[in-house]
Amino acid sequence: MCPGRARRPDMPFSRIPPSSVALCCGALLLSVAASAQGPSASPAPGLRVYGVLNSTDTYLVDNTGAIVHTWPSQQVLATSLYVLADGSLLRTIPDGVSPAPGGGGGVQRLAFDGTLLWDYRYNGPGVLSHHDLAPLPNGNVLLIAWEDKTAAEAIANGRDPALMPGAVFRPDHIVEVQPTGPTTGAIVWEWHVWDHLIQDHDPAVANFGNVGAHPELVDINYPPVANTVDDWNHGNGIDYDPIHDRILLSVRTQSEVWVIDHGTTTAEAASHSGGRWGRGGDLLYRWGSPAAYRDTAPQILSGQHAPTFIVPGRPGAGHVMVFDNLLTNSDSAVYEFALPMDASGALLSTPTGLPQAPTIVWSYTAPGFFSPVMSNAERLPNGNTLICNARDHALREVDPAGAIVWQHTAPNGFVFHSHYVERSLWASAKIVDAQNGGMVDLELRLGTMHAGDNYLLLASGSGTTPGISVGMAEVLPLNPDPWFYFSVIYADYPGLLDDTLGTLSANGSGTGHFRIVPGILRGLDLNFAAVTFDVAGTPTAVTNPTPVRIGW
């Protein structure tokens, strides 16, 4: 997108000069061009999403902090939320009695207008999802959850009775849920810490061993303190690496980040062999507190949250970002580090078999920058970093030098995390019944920087790549074909393409409509995208594509 433009009064689409439309349409036929972005001292264009804990609303804000959209909900937010690739909103909700902070029990997926699309519960008996989730490329969802073990079971697995003040011991596990209906899901994969324990307290127990010689296993007696609610691991952040099929998990109690092989069957995940990396469900890597496996190297992390892989296409792609809550008792930090890997992607150990230290390639801290709880950080496409400070319910964007280029304060209440949204166009439906017909609403949200710009919503039936240059660095993600030319020439065609040519409102919003006449266009796959342009016809932005299928 282009830099912010001066705001001008709204102008009804009926008053857009024909020359502006002609200039824009002519630009659509230019050759395809590529784009690249580097580190920037200006805020990244685009949108950010966040929600306040125990609030029903989720907010989409632009890079001025203006709210451009609100997702309503009938239930409050428990902790985490994500805007998915299809534009729907995935969020956790509280459902069940939580034994410790961060409890959830439910997951919901909402359409752009707040319509409930999926409502799933993982709340018993003896289990409760909590804290974070990770959407997978296949449409499934990873959930962190507690599972109840009795004190007797814990002691029988080597837990020191002196560290068992209560009757229940709660290790973490991960489940992968495949949505199967509006309120149902099938667990298609799972991993349990309980299957990967070691201890040197009770030699009569089968998992007795040398903790320092087995960093791939988890010491059931670390840390050596009693937890009154026996939330042993307190997993508080999870992410997925689709390139290496690995899971990243933050365990706050151990002050570590763990890497787990997702390329296993559930049976292999419960064992010590098999899977893509040949080690079953044992830890492939761990970092943060070497004392957890009896190493004397310095502790780096404490109380950390939200480890995430930097996604492909952004500076530092493949590296991990993590919010270190307790750098000191009054300071927090953000780290970007590179996992130690060989050319095959295997994670490396030292000659003595211990995890090799990662390379910290970037970090951030500042006077007064502190949140003892929650929070996250995310690399942006322009090289800046979006940081959520939960304690201060504040978002900030910093450039690579650490200078703050954007700030936003959320309504009162904790903000578990915030994310960048690479989307500015939503469709109200992905599939329309050709037999009965219907209408698809196309919702534009480009932010106040585009207030008063004109927009043109366009269609293509032949895909999104290579796309069309519109005289900008970015490319309109639609291919020229009969549908494209029809949507250009007959923009705002009554009864079919309504309001596809118009003017963005004061917060950069607009709505167009695609109407399907019953009985025609069966089996057609279309993609819609929009280009915006100023009064002189100069393009100012392009949107993401959004698909619509006309089914039968």
ROMI-576870 format. One line per field, with one value per residue (C-alpha): x, y, z; residue in three letters. Coordinates in Angstrom, 2 decimals. Layout:
BEGIN
xx X ...
yy Y ...
zz Z ...
resn ALA ...
END
This chain:
BEGIN
xx 0.00 1.06 1.89 -0.97 -2.81 -4.32 -7.91 -10.57 -14.37 -16.37 -17.70 -20.67 -19.77 -22.29 -20.07 -16.78 -15.47 -15.56 -11.92 -10.98 -12.64 -11.01 -7.57 -7.93 -9.26 -6.47 -3.85 -5.22 -3.83 -0.18 2.41 2.88 5.43 6.89 7.28 9.56 9.63 12.53 12.87 10.87 10.82 7.11 4.30 3.40 0.31 -2.50 -4.53 -4.04 -6.45 -6.86 -9.44 -9.70 -9.99 -13.52 -14.93 -17.26 -15.87 -12.81 -11.29 -9.62 -7.61 -5.59 -2.13 -3.57 -5.33 -8.78 -11.21 -12.31 -14.28 -15.66 -16.52 -19.43 -19.85 -22.28 -19.44 -16.42 -12.88 -10.83 -7.34 -6.20 -7.59 -6.47 -7.77 -7.57 -6.52 -10.17 -10.85 -12.85 -11.98 -10.87 -11.07 -11.01 -13.87 -14.19 -16.37 -15.77 -14.20 -10.57 -8.13 -5.59 -5.30 -5.65 -8.38 -10.57 -12.52 -14.08 -13.14 -15.31 -14.93 -16.85 -17.66 -16.89 -20.34 -20.10 -22.11 -21.03 -19.52 -17.95 -18.43 -16.28 -15.67 -12.68 -13.61 -13.83 -13.98 -10.46 -9.29 -9.56 -8.06 -6.23 -4.28 -3.38 -4.24 -2.62 -4.56 -3.03 -2.85 -5.19 -7.97 -7.41 -6.58 -3.95 -5.07 -3.01 -4.85 -4.51 -5.16 -5.88 -3.68 -4.17 -1.50 -0.99 -0.42 2.09 4.00 3.96 5.71 8.45 6.97 8.42 5.52 6.90 6.02 2.40 0.34 -2.93 -4.88 -4.54 -1.47 -2.01 0.54 -0.11 -0.96 -1.71 -4.62 -5.20 -8.91 -10.48 -13.78 -16.50 -19.66 -20.99 -20.38 -18.25 -14.64 -12.53 -9.21 -6.89 -3.55 -2.30 0.88 1.29 4.12 3.15 4.66 8.09 9.08 12.31 13.26 16.05 14.00 12.69 14.94 12.03 10.11 10.64 11.44 14.33 17.46 20.14 18.20 21.28 21.94 18.42 17.41 14.87 12.80 11.08 12.00 8.77 10.32 11.42 11.08 11.57 8.71 5.16 2.41 -0.80 -2.99 -0.52 -0.62 2.73 3.80 1.50 1.81 0.90 1.84 1.85 2.79 3.35 6.13 4.66 8.06 9.51 6.20 7.16 5.32 6.66 5.40 6.07 6.01 6.08 6.82 9.95 10.84 11.50 10.46 10.09 10.11 8.03 7.71 4.23 5.18 4.27 1.25 -0.39 1.23 4.66 4.06 3.69 6.98 10.66 11.07 9.43 8.08 9.71 12.72 12.98 12.55 8.86 7.34 10.54 11.62 13.54 14.85 14.48 15.81 15.44 16.40 19.23 18.69 15.59 17.97 20.74 22.97 24.80 24.56 22.88 19.09 17.76 13.96 11.67 7.87 7.93 4.94 3.98 6.89 6.11 7.87 8.39 6.34 7.76 8.09 8.87 12.35 13.80 11.54 12.00 13.41 11.51 10.20 9.35 8.21 10.40 8.20 10.63 14.00 14.19 11.50 10.69 11.78 10.61 12.30 11.56 13.97 14.34 16.51 17.60 17.24 20.46 19.74 21.70 20.91 18.23 16.44 17.53 18.03 21.58 23.07 26.45 29.10 27.88 24.30 22.83 20.74 22.95 22.30 20.37 21.68 19.91 19.75 17.60 16.21 14.14 13.82 13.23 12.86 9.49 8.80 7.38 4.55 4.83 1.98 0.74 1.94 3.50 5.59 5.27 7.49 5.73 6.18 8.10 10.68 9.15 7.90 4.42 4.53 1.61 2.13 -0.66 -0.20 -0.56 -3.14 -0.96 0.29 3.46 5.32 9.08 11.53 14.69 16.58 13.97 12.36 8.61 6.82 3.24 1.34 -2.21 -3.89 -6.72 -9.80 -9.16 -8.36 -5.62 -4.82 -3.40 -1.84 -2.26 -1.61 -1.05 -3.80 -2.75 -6.28 -8.45 -11.31 -13.81 -16.64 -19.80 -19.95 -17.48 -20.09 -23.43 -26.18 -26.67 -30.10 -31.55 -29.29 -28.18 -25.91 -22.32 -21.34 -17.78 -16.48 -13.54 -11.50 -8.44 -8.18 -8.36 -5.29 -7.58 -10.59 -12.26 -10.39 -12.48 -12.68 -13.38 -14.27 -13.25 -13.60 -11.67 -12.59 -9.04 -7.12 -5.00 -1.48 0.48 -2.02 -1.99 0.20 -1.75 1.21 2.21 4.81 2.03 0.05 -3.72 -4.19 -6.57 -5.91 -7.45 -10.29 -13.90 -15.12 -12.40 -13.24 -16.94 -16.33 -14.22 -16.55 -19.83 -18.77 -21.83 -24.01 -27.53 -28.71 -25.35 -22.44 -24.06 -21.93 -18.73 -17.67 -17.78 -16.00 -14.45 -15.88 -14.07 -12.53 -11.64 -14.58 -16.80 -19.26 -20.05 -22.47 -22.32 -25.79 -26.31 -29.45 -31.08 -30.27 -27.20 -23.41 -23.37 -19.91 -18.17 -15.14 -14.52 -11.99 -12.72 -10.23 -10.30 -8.14 -8.44 -7.51 -7.58 -9.60 -6.93 -7.22 -3.88 -4.03 -3.42 -3.88 -4.87 -6.53 -6.14 -8.20 -11.20 -12.79 -16.47 -17.79 -21.18 -22.23 -25.37
yy 0.00 3.61 6.03 7.88 10.38 13.70 13.38 15.10 15.30 12.21 12.25 10.09 7.56 9.17 12.27 10.52 12.20 9.85 10.81 9.27 5.99 6.01 6.70 3.90 1.38 2.20 1.62 -1.88 -3.02 -2.30 -5.07 -7.23 -5.96 -7.38 -5.57 -5.71 -3.89 -3.23 -1.92 1.25 4.13 4.59 2.39 -0.52 0.11 -2.27 -3.32 -4.78 -6.96 -7.30 -8.01 -7.12 -10.04 -10.61 -8.34 -9.48 -7.23 -7.71 -4.66 -4.08 -0.84 0.92 2.41 5.61 3.66 4.27 1.37 0.34 -2.77 -4.51 -8.19 -8.60 -11.77 -13.19 -14.49 -12.84 -13.44 -15.82 -15.09 -15.48 -14.64 -14.80 -13.61 -16.66 -16.80 -16.75 -13.62 -15.28 -14.70 -17.55 -16.80 -18.62 -18.35 -19.43 -22.49 -24.52 -23.94 -22.94 -24.14 -21.45 -18.18 -18.47 -21.09 -21.42 -24.54 -23.24 -22.07 -20.08 -18.99 -15.90 -14.45 -10.81 -9.73 -11.78 -14.78 -17.85 -20.42 -22.92 -23.40 -26.16 -27.21 -28.97 -28.77 -32.15 -34.48 -34.01 -31.70 -27.98 -25.99 -22.88 -19.83 -20.08 -21.92 -22.26 -22.46 -24.94 -24.65 -27.64 -25.87 -27.77 -26.09 -26.90 -26.39 -26.34 -28.06 -29.31 -32.93 -33.96 -36.55 -37.58 -36.98 -40.75 -40.89 -38.06 -39.66 -43.02 -41.22 -39.85 -36.59 -35.66 -35.85 -32.68 -30.85 -32.08 -29.81 -30.65 -33.67 -32.93 -32.60 -30.86 -31.40 -29.96 -31.71 -30.60 -31.72 -31.12 -30.63 -31.06 -29.14 -31.58 -29.52 -26.28 -27.51 -30.61 -31.56 -34.69 -35.00 -36.26 -35.94 -35.40 -35.03 -35.29 -34.08 -37.03 -39.43 -37.78 -37.61 -38.25 -37.89 -38.70 -38.64 -42.22 -45.01 -47.47 -45.72 -46.71 -43.17 -42.80 -41.54 -38.92 -35.71 -33.88 -36.58 -36.49 -32.95 -34.49 -35.46 -33.29 -33.48 -33.99 -32.27 -29.08 -26.42 -27.75 -25.76 -26.64 -25.08 -24.60 -25.27 -27.73 -26.00 -27.63 -26.40 -23.42 -23.59 -20.10 -19.85 -22.17 -21.79 -24.02 -24.21 -25.60 -25.86 -28.32 -29.59 -28.58 -27.06 -24.28 -24.28 -21.82 -23.34 -20.53 -22.61 -24.09 -20.68 -22.44 -22.66 -26.24 -27.56 -30.71 -32.87 -32.65 -35.09 -38.08 -40.24 -40.00 -43.33 -42.05 -38.81 -40.92 -42.70 -41.87 -42.77 -42.24 -39.13 -36.80 -36.23 -39.77 -38.92 -39.46 -37.01 -36.26 -32.63 -31.78 -28.60 -26.47 -23.07 -20.50 -22.07 -24.66 -25.49 -27.43 -30.14 -29.52 -27.38 -24.44 -22.07 -18.72 -18.52 -16.26 -16.47 -15.99 -16.05 -15.72 -15.74 -16.11 -17.71 -17.42 -18.23 -15.21 -16.06 -16.40 -13.12 -11.01 -9.94 -12.67 -15.37 -18.65 -17.03 -17.15 -14.15 -14.39 -11.91 -12.32 -11.00 -11.01 -9.88 -8.34 -7.70 -4.45 -4.95 -7.02 -7.76 -9.08 -11.49 -12.64 -15.72 -18.21 -21.86 -23.84 -26.00 -27.86 -27.81 -30.49 -28.50 -30.81 -28.97 -29.12 -30.22 -29.57 -32.32 -33.33 -33.75 -30.59 -28.14 -25.75 -22.13 -20.14 -16.98 -13.87 -11.61 -8.79 -7.70 -4.88 -3.31 0.24 2.24 1.46 -1.36 -4.06 -6.55 -9.42 -11.26 -12.19 -10.00 -10.80 -9.49 -10.01 -9.06 -6.93 -6.99 -3.70 -4.93 -3.22 -5.17 -4.99 -5.40 -5.89 -4.90 -6.65 -4.87 -1.43 -2.69 -0.91 -1.68 -0.22 -0.62 -0.20 0.03 -2.12 0.50 0.29 3.67 3.77 4.68 3.95 3.52 2.65 2.23 -0.29 0.10 -0.73 -4.38 -6.85 -7.56 -11.08 -10.44 -8.50 -9.42 -7.77 -8.43 -8.70 -8.28 -5.36 -7.12 -9.59 -11.53 -12.39 -15.85 -18.22 -20.37 -19.24 -21.60 -20.97 -22.59 -20.20 -17.24 -14.81 -11.89 -11.59 -8.47 -7.33 -5.35 -3.00 -1.83 0.16 2.60 6.33 6.89 6.13 8.16 9.74 7.62 6.04 2.27 -0.17 -3.78 -6.19 -9.90 -12.61 -16.16 -17.27 -16.85 -14.35 -14.77 -13.25 -10.42 -6.95 -3.95 -0.79 1.56 0.91 -1.32 -3.76 -5.92 -6.27 -10.02 -10.72 -12.08 -10.35 -12.38 -11.77 -11.46 -8.95 -6.78 -7.02 -5.83 -2.92 -1.77 -2.44 -1.36 -0.82 -2.74 -2.75 -6.09 -7.82 -5.61 -3.12 -0.43 -1.86 1.69 4.14 6.32 5.14 6.55 8.56 5.40 3.96 1.58 0.63 -2.09 -3.59 -6.36 -9.26 -10.63 -14.12 -14.57 -17.98 -20.68 -19.18 -19.17 -22.68 -23.97 -20.63 -19.81 -16.09 -14.02 -10.45 -7.70 -3.92 -1.04 2.44 5.67 9.37 12.02 12.29 8.57 7.66 4.22 4.35 0.74 -2.76 -5.36 -9.07 -11.41 -13.16 -16.19 -16.88 -20.13 -20.38 -23.93 -25.95
zz 0.00 -0.42 2.43 4.10 1.96 2.92 3.98 1.89 2.24 1.25 -2.28 -3.34 -6.03 -8.35 -8.36 -9.12 -12.30 -15.31 -15.95 -12.61 -13.52 -16.94 -15.50 -12.97 -15.49 -17.92 -15.26 -14.69 -18.03 -17.24 -17.04 -13.94 -11.40 -8.19 -4.88 -1.87 1.43 3.78 7.32 7.84 10.29 9.56 10.86 8.65 6.55 7.30 10.31 13.80 15.77 19.53 22.19 25.86 28.27 29.57 26.86 24.08 21.34 19.14 17.48 14.14 14.17 11.50 11.90 13.32 16.07 14.60 15.02 11.53 12.48 15.56 15.78 18.20 20.22 22.74 24.92 26.46 25.31 27.44 26.11 22.50 19.08 15.44 12.09 9.82 6.18 5.08 7.15 9.92 13.58 15.86 19.59 22.90 25.36 29.01 29.54 32.67 36.06 35.61 38.28 37.38 35.43 31.67 31.58 28.50 27.63 24.42 20.92 18.54 14.93 13.82 10.42 9.66 10.86 14.08 12.87 14.83 12.45 14.88 18.61 20.12 23.73 25.27 28.92 30.55 32.20 33.55 30.73 30.03 27.17 28.28 27.17 23.49 20.29 16.86 13.60 11.14 7.33 6.95 8.87 12.12 15.42 18.06 21.66 24.85 27.68 31.23 32.09 35.66 37.35 40.96 43.54 43.69 39.93 40.11 42.98 41.19 38.30 40.54 41.77 45.14 47.66 49.29 46.06 46.10 48.36 46.60 45.41 41.66 39.44 36.09 33.32 29.87 26.65 23.09 20.94 17.24 16.57 13.15 12.87 11.86 12.31 13.78 17.35 16.89 16.32 16.08 17.89 15.16 16.96 20.50 22.51 26.30 28.52 30.74 28.17 28.30 31.97 33.81 37.48 39.90 43.11 43.31 41.95 42.19 39.42 35.79 34.60 37.07 35.34 34.90 34.26 32.96 30.37 28.93 27.94 25.56 28.63 31.24 34.92 36.84 39.87 38.15 39.31 42.85 44.33 45.32 43.21 45.15 42.10 40.53 37.16 36.53 33.08 32.50 28.73 27.59 23.92 20.92 17.26 14.24 11.65 8.40 6.75 9.27 10.72 14.26 17.20 19.37 22.98 25.80 29.30 31.83 34.93 33.37 31.82 28.54 24.92 23.63 20.07 19.39 16.27 14.79 12.04 14.21 14.68 18.09 18.99 17.93 19.86 23.01 22.33 21.93 18.26 14.88 13.24 10.77 13.02 14.39 18.06 18.60 21.05 22.95 22.95 19.80 21.38 24.48 25.42 28.17 31.51 31.34 35.01 33.87 32.63 35.23 33.04 34.60 31.61 32.36 32.41 29.66 29.82 32.79 32.69 28.88 26.55 22.90 21.02 17.30 14.06 11.82 8.76 5.23 3.38 6.44 7.55 9.76 8.31 10.16 13.28 16.56 18.48 22.17 24.83 27.94 30.72 33.63 32.32 35.80 38.38 36.59 32.97 30.03 26.73 23.26 21.59 18.01 17.78 15.15 16.05 15.54 12.48 9.85 6.13 6.57 9.27 12.10 15.39 16.71 20.03 21.59 21.56 25.03 23.80 25.29 23.24 21.31 22.24 19.64 18.06 19.32 16.27 17.64 20.98 22.38 25.78 26.94 30.17 31.75 29.29 31.56 31.69 34.17 32.44 28.94 25.97 22.59 19.70 15.95 13.01 10.39 6.61 6.60 9.15 12.16 15.18 16.71 20.51 22.87 26.51 28.40 31.72 30.14 27.57 25.04 21.56 20.10 16.84 16.87 14.00 13.85 15.88 18.64 17.98 18.61 15.38 16.49 19.76 20.68 24.05 24.21 26.41 30.06 30.67 29.86 26.22 25.91 22.50 19.26 15.62 12.27 9.72 6.07 4.76 3.74 1.87 3.32 1.66 3.59 1.98 0.35 -1.40 -2.87 -4.01 -7.73 -7.71 -5.14 -5.81 -3.20 -2.47 -1.31 0.59 -0.09 2.88 2.43 5.44 4.42 7.32 7.74 5.57 2.61 3.74 0.72 -1.82 -4.55 -4.81 -7.59 -6.76 -9.51 -10.30 -12.10 -13.01 -13.89 -10.67 -8.79 -10.18 -11.80 -11.38 -12.88 -12.12 -11.39 -11.51 -7.90 -6.28 -5.43 -7.82 -8.08 -7.43 -10.32 -13.81 -16.84 -18.36 -19.46 -15.89 -15.13 -18.11 -17.32 -13.75 -15.05 -17.81 -16.00 -12.52 -10.36 -12.82 -11.32 -10.00 -10.36 -9.25 -6.89 -5.22 -6.68 -7.52 -4.65 -2.12 1.13 4.34 7.01 8.47 5.07 4.79 1.87 0.90 -2.49 -3.44 -5.88 -6.65 -8.03 -10.12 -9.41 -11.93 -13.61 -13.17 -11.74 -10.81 -11.30 -9.14 -8.85 -6.98 -5.95 -5.13 -5.08 -6.14 -4.62 -6.34 -5.67 -7.48 -10.17 -10.88 -9.29 -7.64 -3.88 -2.71 -3.71 -1.51 -0.95 -3.15 -1.65 -3.38 -3.95 -5.45 -7.08 -6.22 -6.94
resn MET CYS PRO GLY ARG ALA ARG ARG PRO ASP MET PRO PHE SER ARG ILE PRO PRO SER SER VAL ALA LEU CYS CYS GLY ALA LEU LEU LEU SER VAL ALA ALA SER ALA GLN GLY PRO SER ALA SER PRO ALA PRO GLY LEU ARG VAL TYR GLY VAL LEU ASN SER THR ASP THR TYR LEU VAL ASP ASN THR GLY ALA ILE VAL HIS THR TRP PRO SER GLN GLN VAL LEU ALA THR SER LEU TYR VAL LEU ALA ASP GLY SER LEU LEU ARG THR ILE PRO ASP GLY VAL SER PRO ALA PRO GLY GLY GLY GLY GLY VAL GLN ARG LEU ALA PHE ASP GLY THR LEU LEU TRP ASP TYR ARG TYR ASN GLY PRO GLY VAL LEU SER HIS HIS ASP LEU ALA PRO LEU PRO ASN GLY ASN VAL LEU LEU ILE ALA TRP GLU ASP LYS THR ALA ALA GLU ALA ILE ALA ASN GLY ARG ASP PRO ALA LEU MET PRO GLY ALA VAL PHE ARG PRO ASP HIS ILE VAL GLU VAL GLN PRO THR GLY PRO THR THR GLY ALA ILE VAL TRP GLU TRP HIS VAL TRP ASP HIS LEU ILE GLN ASP HIS ASP PRO ALA VAL ALA ASN PHE GLY ASN VAL GLY ALA HIS PRO GLU LEU VAL ASP ILE ASN TYR PRO PRO VAL ALA ASN THR VAL ASP ASP TRP ASN HIS GLY ASN GLY ILE ASP TYR ASP PRO ILE HIS ASP ARG ILE LEU LEU SER VAL ARG THR GLN SER GLU VAL TRP VAL ILE ASP HIS GLY THR THR THR ALA GLU ALA ALA SER HIS SER GLY GLY ARG TRP GLY ARG GLY GLY ASP LEU LEU TYR ARG TRP GLY SER PRO ALA ALA TYR ARG ASP THR ALA PRO GLN ILE LEU SER GLY GLN HIS ALA PRO THR PHE ILE VAL PRO GLY ARG PRO GLY ALA GLY HIS VAL MET VAL PHE ASP ASN LEU LEU THR ASN SER ASP SER ALA VAL TYR GLU PHE ALA LEU PRO MET ASP ALA SER GLY ALA LEU LEU SER THR PRO THR GLY LEU PRO GLN ALA PRO THR ILE VAL TRP SER TYR THR ALA PRO GLY PHE PHE SER PRO VAL MET SER ASN ALA GLU ARG LEU PRO ASN GLY ASN THR LEU ILE CYS ASN ALA ARG ASP HIS ALA LEU ARG GLU VAL ASP PRO ALA GLY ALA ILE VAL TRP GLN HIS THR ALA PRO ASN GLY PHE VAL PHE HIS SER HIS TYR VAL GLU ARG SER LEU TRP ALA SER ALA LYS ILE VAL ASP ALA GLN ASN GLY GLY MET VAL ASP LEU GLU LEU ARG LEU GLY THR MET HIS ALA GLY ASP ASN TYR LEU LEU LEU ALA SER GLY SER GLY THR THR PRO GLY ILE SER VAL GLY MET ALA GLU VAL LEU PRO LEU ASN PRO ASP PRO TRP PHE TYR PHE SER VAL ILE TYR ALA ASP TYR PRO GLY LEU LEU ASP ASP THR LEU GLY THR LEU SER ALA ASN GLY SER GLY THR GLY HIS PHE ARG ILE VAL PRO GLY ILE LEU ARG GLY LEU ASP LEU ASN PHE ALA ALA VAL THR PHE ASP VAL ALA GLY THR PRO THR ALA VAL THR ASN PRO THR PRO VAL ARG ILE GLY TRP
END
